[in-house]
Amino acid sequence: MHMTVHTLEAIEEEVDDVADQLEQAIRDAYVLPFSVRTGPVGCFWAAAGSGFGRVPRVVYQVCF
């Protein structure tokens, strides 16, 4: 299962509304609560340009 809960491009004013919609979708799907074990954090890099080297483009955390 993959679920993106936050992106750096998210419009801050819309985050709460998106979270509410996600919660409603989970309730509608009758998904029971579950635990998630978290693992290492990693990222996909992007060139920063202008001599700044690399910057994280996507930051993720492995869950199992």
Biopython code that builds the backbone (N, CA, C, O; Angstrom):
import numpy as np
from Bio.PDB.StructureBuilder import StructureBuilder

atoms = [
    (1, "MET", "N", (0.851, -1.164, 0.000)),
    (1, "MET", "CA", (0.000, 0.000, 0.000)),
    (1, "MET", "C", (0.901, 1.231, 0.000)),
    (1, "MET", "O", (1.908, 1.281, 0.706)),
    (2, "HIS", "N", (0.531, 2.197, -0.783)),
    (2, "HIS", "CA", (1.267, 3.453, -0.822)),
    (2, "HIS", "C", (0.286, 4.587, -0.562)),
    (2, "HIS", "O", (-0.782, 4.648, -1.172)),
    (3, "MET", "N", (0.650, 5.470, 0.334)),
    (3, "MET", "CA", (-0.211, 6.603, 0.631)),
    (3, "MET", "C", (0.684, 7.830, 0.822)),
    (3, "MET", "O", (1.510, 7.860, 1.735)),
    (4, "THR", "N", (0.523, 8.823, -0.021)),
    (4, "THR", "CA", (1.270, 10.062, 0.129)),
    (4, "THR", "C", (0.490, 10.963, 1.065)),
    (4, "THR", "O", (-0.652, 11.326, 0.782)),
    (5, "VAL", "N", (1.103, 11.322, 2.175)),
    (5, "VAL", "CA", (0.395, 12.135, 3.157)),
    (5, "VAL", "C", (0.822, 13.590, 3.129)),
    (5, "VAL", "O", (0.141, 14.447, 3.691)),
    (6, "HIS", "N", (1.934, 13.875, 2.484)),
    (6, "HIS", "CA", (2.357, 15.263, 2.400)),
    (6, "HIS", "C", (3.374, 15.397, 1.278)),
    (6, "HIS", "O", (4.264, 14.558, 1.140)),
    (7, "THR", "N", (3.248, 16.431, 0.489)),
    (7, "THR", "CA", (4.256, 16.751, -0.519)),
    (7, "THR", "C", (4.704, 18.184, -0.305)),
    (7, "THR", "O", (3.970, 19.001, 0.250)),
    (8, "LEU", "N", (5.900, 18.477, -0.743)),
    (8, "LEU", "CA", (6.420, 19.829, -0.567)),
    (8, "LEU", "C", (5.659, 20.833, -1.422)),
    (8, "LEU", "O", (5.687, 22.032, -1.142)),
    (9, "GLU", "N", (4.977, 20.354, -2.469)),
    (9, "GLU", "CA", (4.216, 21.245, -3.328)),
    (9, "GLU", "C", (2.797, 21.476, -2.803)),
    (9, "GLU", "O", (2.037, 22.217, -3.427)),
    (10, "ALA", "N", (2.424, 20.880, -1.700)),
    (10, "ALA", "CA", (1.066, 21.013, -1.170)),
    (10, "ALA", "C", (0.793, 22.469, -0.803)),
    (10, "ALA", "O", (1.646, 23.166, -0.254)),
    (11, "ILE", "N", (-0.406, 22.897, -1.119)),
    (11, "ILE", "CA", (-0.841, 24.234, -0.731)),
    (11, "ILE", "C", (-1.317, 24.136, 0.712)),
    (11, "ILE", "O", (-2.254, 23.398, 1.014)),
    (12, "GLU", "N", (-0.679, 24.872, 1.589)),
    (12, "GLU", "CA", (-0.917, 24.733, 3.025)),
    (12, "GLU", "C", (-2.388, 24.848, 3.395)),
    (12, "GLU", "O", (-2.865, 24.137, 4.280)),
    (13, "GLU", "N", (-3.112, 25.743, 2.721)),
    (13, "GLU", "CA", (-4.524, 25.935, 3.037)),
    (13, "GLU", "C", (-5.370, 24.715, 2.684)),
    (13, "GLU", "O", (-6.478, 24.568, 3.201)),
    (14, "GLU", "N", (-4.867, 23.835, 1.809)),
    (14, "GLU", "CA", (-5.635, 22.671, 1.375)),
    (14, "GLU", "C", (-5.305, 21.390, 2.143)),
    (14, "GLU", "O", (-6.016, 20.395, 2.002)),
    (15, "VAL", "N", (-4.249, 21.391, 2.947)),
    (15, "VAL", "CA", (-3.790, 20.181, 3.629)),
    (15, "VAL", "C", (-4.870, 19.606, 4.544)),
    (15, "VAL", "O", (-5.111, 18.399, 4.517)),
    (16, "ASP", "N", (-5.515, 20.432, 5.341)),
    (16, "ASP", "CA", (-6.553, 19.933, 6.252)),
    (16, "ASP", "C", (-7.733, 19.345, 5.494)),
    (16, "ASP", "O", (-8.278, 18.318, 5.897)),
    (17, "ASP", "N", (-8.136, 19.987, 4.394)),
    (17, "ASP", "CA", (-9.245, 19.479, 3.587)),
    (17, "ASP", "C", (-8.897, 18.133, 2.962)),
    (17, "ASP", "O", (-9.728, 17.225, 2.934)),
    (18, "VAL", "N", (-7.674, 18.002, 2.461)),
    (18, "VAL", "CA", (-7.236, 16.729, 1.872)),
    (18, "VAL", "C", (-7.200, 15.646, 2.943)),
    (18, "VAL", "O", (-7.607, 14.513, 2.684)),
    (19, "ALA", "N", (-6.720, 15.972, 4.135)),
    (19, "ALA", "CA", (-6.682, 14.997, 5.230)),
    (19, "ALA", "C", (-8.100, 14.555, 5.606)),
    (19, "ALA", "O", (-8.337, 13.372, 5.852)),
    (20, "ASP", "N", (-9.035, 15.497, 5.651)),
    (20, "ASP", "CA", (-10.437, 15.149, 5.948)),
    (20, "ASP", "C", (-11.010, 14.223, 4.877)),
    (20, "ASP", "O", (-11.708, 13.262, 5.198)),
    (21, "GLN", "N", (-10.718, 14.508, 3.602)),
    (21, "GLN", "CA", (-11.205, 13.661, 2.512)),
    (21, "GLN", "C", (-10.596, 12.263, 2.591)),
    (21, "GLN", "O", (-11.283, 11.275, 2.333)),
    (22, "LEU", "N", (-9.326, 12.172, 2.942)),
    (22, "LEU", "CA", (-8.668, 10.874, 3.086)),
    (22, "LEU", "C", (-9.296, 10.083, 4.228)),
    (22, "LEU", "O", (-9.553, 8.888, 4.079)),
    (23, "GLU", "N", (-9.545, 10.721, 5.353)),
    (23, "GLU", "CA", (-10.191, 10.041, 6.481)),
    (23, "GLU", "C", (-11.573, 9.532, 6.092)),
    (23, "GLU", "O", (-11.946, 8.418, 6.460)),
    (24, "GLN", "N", (-12.339, 10.339, 5.347)),
    (24, "GLN", "CA", (-13.666, 9.913, 4.909)),
    (24, "GLN", "C", (-13.569, 8.733, 3.945)),
    (24, "GLN", "O", (-14.370, 7.802, 4.030)),
    (25, "ALA", "N", (-12.611, 8.758, 3.043)),
    (25, "ALA", "CA", (-12.437, 7.650, 2.097)),
    (25, "ALA", "C", (-12.098, 6.353, 2.829)),
    (25, "ALA", "O", (-12.582, 5.284, 2.456)),
    (26, "ILE", "N", (-11.273, 6.443, 3.861)),
    (26, "ILE", "CA", (-10.929, 5.253, 4.646)),
    (26, "ILE", "C", (-12.152, 4.741, 5.393)),
    (26, "ILE", "O", (-12.391, 3.534, 5.435)),
    (27, "ARG", "N", (-12.937, 5.655, 5.987)),
    (27, "ARG", "CA", (-14.169, 5.221, 6.668)),
    (27, "ARG", "C", (-15.124, 4.557, 5.683)),
    (27, "ARG", "O", (-15.719, 3.527, 5.999)),
    (28, "ASP", "N", (-15.275, 5.133, 4.496)),
    (28, "ASP", "CA", (-16.177, 4.572, 3.484)),
    (28, "ASP", "C", (-15.722, 3.204, 2.998)),
    (28, "ASP", "O", (-16.546, 2.385, 2.591)),
    (29, "ALA", "N", (-14.427, 2.952, 3.038)),
    (29, "ALA", "CA", (-13.886, 1.669, 2.568)),
    (29, "ALA", "C", (-13.919, 0.612, 3.672)),
    (29, "ALA", "O", (-13.524, -0.530, 3.439)),
    (30, "TYR", "N", (-14.378, 0.970, 4.854)),
    (30, "TYR", "CA", (-14.465, 0.055, 5.997)),
    (30, "TYR", "C", (-13.102, -0.537, 6.351)),
    (30, "TYR", "O", (-13.000, -1.725, 6.660)),
    (31, "VAL", "N", (-12.068, 0.282, 6.308)),
    (31, "VAL", "CA", (-10.730, -0.160, 6.687)),
    (31, "VAL", "C", (-10.608, -0.037, 8.205)),
    (31, "VAL", "O", (-10.775, 1.047, 8.764)),
    (32, "LEU", "N", (-10.319, -1.143, 8.855)),
    (32, "LEU", "CA", (-10.152, -1.126, 10.301)),
    (32, "LEU", "C", (-8.808, -0.510, 10.659)),
    (32, "LEU", "O", (-7.877, -0.560, 9.855)),
    (33, "PRO", "N", (-8.688, 0.068, 11.844)),
    (33, "PRO", "CA", (-7.398, 0.626, 12.262)),
    (33, "PRO", "C", (-6.311, -0.445, 12.233)),
    (33, "PRO", "O", (-6.577, -1.619, 12.488)),
    (34, "PHE", "N", (-5.092, -0.030, 11.921)),
    (34, "PHE", "CA", (-3.964, -0.957, 11.879)),
    (34, "PHE", "C", (-2.702, -0.232, 12.308)),
    (34, "PHE", "O", (-2.624, 0.996, 12.266)),
    (35, "SER", "N", (-1.725, -1.006, 12.715)),
    (35, "SER", "CA", (-0.433, -0.450, 13.124)),
    (35, "SER", "C", (0.542, -0.548, 11.962)),
    (35, "SER", "O", (0.467, -1.462, 11.140)),
    (36, "VAL", "N", (1.451, 0.405, 11.911)),
    (36, "VAL", "CA", (2.481, 0.415, 10.882)),
    (36, "VAL", "C", (3.823, 0.558, 11.575)),
    (36, "VAL", "O", (4.030, 1.472, 12.373)),
    (37, "ARG", "N", (4.732, -0.354, 11.265)),
    (37, "ARG", "CA", (6.096, -0.232, 11.778)),
    (37, "ARG", "C", (6.885, 0.604, 10.787)),
    (37, "ARG", "O", (6.832, 0.355, 9.582)),
    (38, "THR", "N", (7.613, 1.587, 11.280)),
    (38, "THR", "CA", (8.385, 2.436, 10.396)),
    (38, "THR", "C", (9.827, 1.968, 10.315)),
    (38, "THR", "O", (10.364, 1.367, 11.244)),
    (39, "GLY", "N", (10.426, 2.260, 9.191)),
    (39, "GLY", "CA", (11.813, 1.877, 8.954)),
    (39, "GLY", "C", (12.641, 3.099, 8.595)),
    (39, "GLY", "O", (12.355, 4.211, 9.039)),
    (40, "PRO", "N", (13.671, 2.881, 7.786)),
    (40, "PRO", "CA", (14.585, 3.978, 7.470)),
    (40, "PRO", "C", (13.941, 5.075, 6.625)),
    (40, "PRO", "O", (12.961, 4.855, 5.915)),
    (41, "VAL", "N", (14.531, 6.257, 6.732)),
    (41, "VAL", "CA", (14.130, 7.403, 5.920)),
    (41, "VAL", "C", (15.125, 7.527, 4.781)),
    (41, "VAL", "O", (16.323, 7.309, 4.967)),
    (42, "GLY", "N", (14.629, 7.879, 3.597)),
    (42, "GLY", "CA", (15.503, 8.070, 2.449)),
    (42, "GLY", "C", (14.981, 9.217, 1.609)),
    (42, "GLY", "O", (13.978, 9.843, 1.952)),
    (43, "CYS", "N", (15.666, 9.494, 0.501)),
    (43, "CYS", "CA", (15.185, 10.555, -0.386)),
    (43, "CYS", "C", (15.667, 10.305, -1.805)),
    (43, "CYS", "O", (16.637, 9.584, -2.038)),
    (44, "PHE", "N", (14.967, 10.916, -2.740)),
    (44, "PHE", "CA", (15.377, 10.971, -4.131)),
    (44, "PHE", "C", (15.950, 12.370, -4.331)),
    (44, "PHE", "O", (15.329, 13.361, -3.946)),
    (45, "TRP", "N", (17.126, 12.448, -4.931)),
    (45, "TRP", "CA", (17.836, 13.718, -5.043)),
    (45, "TRP", "C", (17.538, 14.415, -6.357)),
    (45, "TRP", "O", (17.204, 13.772, -7.352)),
    (46, "ALA", "N", (17.660, 15.730, -6.353)),
    (46, "ALA", "CA", (17.569, 16.550, -7.561)),
    (46, "ALA", "C", (18.738, 17.522, -7.551)),
    (46, "ALA", "O", (19.182, 17.970, -6.493)),
    (47, "ALA", "N", (19.231, 17.843, -8.745)),
    (47, "ALA", "CA", (20.309, 18.825, -8.842)),
    (47, "ALA", "C", (19.775, 20.194, -8.434)),
    (47, "ALA", "O", (18.693, 20.597, -8.860)),
    (48, "ALA", "N", (20.532, 20.899, -7.613)),
    (48, "ALA", "CA", (20.081, 22.196, -7.123)),
    (48, "ALA", "C", (20.453, 23.321, -8.080)),
    (48, "ALA", "O", (19.816, 24.374, -8.060)),
    (49, "GLY", "N", (21.458, 23.125, -8.908)),
    (49, "GLY", "CA", (21.894, 24.194, -9.808)),
    (49, "GLY", "C", (22.650, 25.273, -9.060)),
    (49, "GLY", "O", (22.673, 25.287, -7.829)),
    (50, "SER", "N", (23.257, 26.160, -9.791)),
    (50, "SER", "CA", (23.977, 27.312, -9.224)),
    (50, "SER", "C", (25.045, 26.898, -8.225)),
    (50, "SER", "O", (25.353, 27.660, -7.308)),
    (51, "GLY", "N", (25.619, 25.705, -8.381)),
    (51, "GLY", "CA", (26.699, 25.279, -7.515)),
    (51, "GLY", "C", (26.286, 24.826, -6.131)),
    (51, "GLY", "O", (27.143, 24.657, -5.263)),
    (52, "PHE", "N", (24.980, 24.621, -5.894)),
    (52, "PHE", "CA", (24.528, 24.194, -4.569)),
    (52, "PHE", "C", (24.533, 22.683, -4.409)),
    (52, "PHE", "O", (24.182, 22.180, -3.342)),
    (53, "GLY", "N", (24.925, 21.944, -5.449)),
    (53, "GLY", "CA", (24.963, 20.491, -5.342)),
    (53, "GLY", "C", (23.590, 19.868, -5.485)),
    (53, "GLY", "O", (22.852, 20.196, -6.414)),
    (54, "ARG", "N", (23.237, 18.965, -4.568)),
    (54, "ARG", "CA", (21.961, 18.253, -4.645)),
    (54, "ARG", "C", (21.050, 18.656, -3.500)),
    (54, "ARG", "O", (21.503, 19.030, -2.419)),
    (55, "VAL", "N", (19.755, 18.570, -3.767)),
    (55, "VAL", "CA", (18.756, 18.817, -2.724)),
    (55, "VAL", "C", (17.749, 17.672, -2.768)),
    (55, "VAL", "O", (17.515, 17.102, -3.834)),
    (56, "PRO", "N", (17.148, 17.327, -1.629)),
    (56, "PRO", "CA", (16.147, 16.265, -1.649)),
    (56, "PRO", "C", (14.922, 16.700, -2.461)),
    (56, "PRO", "O", (14.370, 17.777, -2.235)),
    (57, "ARG", "N", (14.501, 15.852, -3.411)),
    (57, "ARG", "CA", (13.300, 16.122, -4.200)),
    (57, "ARG", "C", (12.100, 15.448, -3.561)),
    (57, "ARG", "O", (11.015, 16.025, -3.494)),
    (58, "VAL", "N", (12.302, 14.214, -3.090)),
    (58, "VAL", "CA", (11.256, 13.440, -2.417)),
    (58, "VAL", "C", (11.883, 12.822, -1.178)),
    (58, "VAL", "O", (12.939, 12.196, -1.266)),
    (59, "VAL", "N", (11.251, 12.988, -0.035)),
    (59, "VAL", "CA", (11.694, 12.340, 1.203)),
    (59, "VAL", "C", (10.654, 11.285, 1.545)),
    (59, "VAL", "O", (9.454, 11.560, 1.516)),
    (60, "TYR", "N", (11.109, 10.071, 1.870)),
    (60, "TYR", "CA", (10.176, 8.985, 2.164)),
    (60, "TYR", "C", (10.630, 8.224, 3.388)),
    (60, "TYR", "O", (11.785, 8.311, 3.805)),
    (61, "GLN", "N", (9.693, 7.472, 3.961)),
    (61, "GLN", "CA", (10.011, 6.589, 5.066)),
    (61, "GLN", "C", (9.438, 5.226, 4.740)),
    (61, "GLN", "O", (8.275, 5.099, 4.357)),
    (62, "VAL", "N", (10.266, 4.215, 4.897)),
    (62, "VAL", "CA", (9.850, 2.848, 4.637)),
    (62, "VAL", "C", (8.982, 2.369, 5.794)),
    (62, "VAL", "O", (9.331, 2.558, 6.959)),
    (63, "CYS", "N", (7.858, 1.753, 5.471)),
    (63, "CYS", "CA", (6.955, 1.207, 6.493)),
    (63, "CYS", "C", (6.661, -0.237, 6.153)),
    (63, "CYS", "O", (6.573, -0.607, 4.982)),
    (64, "PHE", "N", (6.509, -1.051, 7.188)),
    (64, "PHE", "CA", (6.129, -2.458, 6.973)),
    (64, "PHE", "C", (5.212, -2.909, 8.064)),
    (64, "PHE", "O", (4.777, -4.061, 8.068)),
]
sb = StructureBuilder()
sb.init_structure("model")
sb.init_model(0)
sb.init_chain("A")
sb.init_seg("    ")
for serial, (resi, resn, name, xyz) in enumerate(atoms, 1):
    if name == "N":
        sb.init_residue(resn, " ", resi, " ")
    sb.init_atom(name, np.array(xyz, "f"), 0.0, 1.0, " ", f" {name:<3s}", serial, name[0])
structure = sb.get_structure()
